Amino acid sequence: MTTHIQTQNAIQTLTNAFAPMNCLIMAARKGCFSFTIVNEHGIARHSERLYPDQYSSDAPLQAVIDRTRQALVA
């Protein structure tokens, strides 16, 4: 699977995981991208940069999702 397809799949997974909050994707280039979770009031709640080793397979991406969910609750 190419990095571009992996990136697109990771972005879709993140978007679905944090709905109904918005998941904004920024600076998607060279296999890396940043995502920011924004609540219904437009306030950024969490931001993180991901590298290919963090989203190229399900387990590391799920760890990012779990860690982000914990940060949102705190």
C-alpha positions in Angstrom: 0.0 0.0 0.0 1.4 3.4 -0.9 2.0 6.1 1.7 -0.7 8.3 0.0 -3.4 5.6 0.4 -2.3 4.9 4.0 -2.5 8.7 4.8 -6.0 8.9 3.3 -7.1 5.8 5.3 -5.7 7.3 8.5 -7.4 10.6 7.9 -10.7 8.9 7.3 -10.3 6.7 10.4 -9.5 9.8 12.6 -12.4 11.7 11.2 -14.8 8.9 12.0 -13.3 8.2 15.4 -13.9 11.8 16.7 -17.2 12.5 15.1 -19.3 14.6 15.8 -16.3 16.9 16.6 -14.4 18.1 13.5 -11.1 16.6 12.7 -9.1 19.2 10.7 -6.1 18.0 8.7 -3.2 20.3 8.1 0.2 20.1 6.4 -0.3 16.7 4.7 3.0 16.3 3.0 5.9 13.9 2.7 3.9 11.2 4.5 3.3 13.3 7.6 0.3 15.3 8.6 -1.1 17.2 11.5 -4.6 16.8 12.8 -6.6 19.0 15.2 -9.8 18.0 17.0 -12.2 21.0 17.1 -15.4 21.0 19.3 -18.8 22.3 18.2 -17.8 25.8 19.3 -14.8 25.9 17.0 -12.3 25.6 19.9 -9.3 23.4 19.3 -9.2 20.6 21.8 -6.2 18.5 20.7 -3.6 18.8 18.0 -0.9 16.3 17.0 1.5 15.5 14.2 1.5 11.9 12.8 4.3 10.2 11.0 4.0 7.1 8.8 5.1 4.7 11.5 2.2 5.9 13.7 -0.6 5.2 11.1 0.8 2.7 8.7 -0.9 -0.1 10.6 -4.0 -0.4 12.8 -2.4 -0.9 16.3 -0.3 2.3 16.3 -3.2 4.4 14.9 -5.5 3.0 17.5 -3.0 3.9 20.2 -3.1 7.5 18.9 -6.9 7.5 18.9 -7.0 6.1 22.5 -4.5 8.6 23.7 -6.3 11.5 22.1 -9.7 10.4 23.6 -8.1 10.3 27.0 -6.7 13.8 26.5 -10.1 15.1 25.4 -11.8 13.7 28.6 -9.1 15.2 30.9 
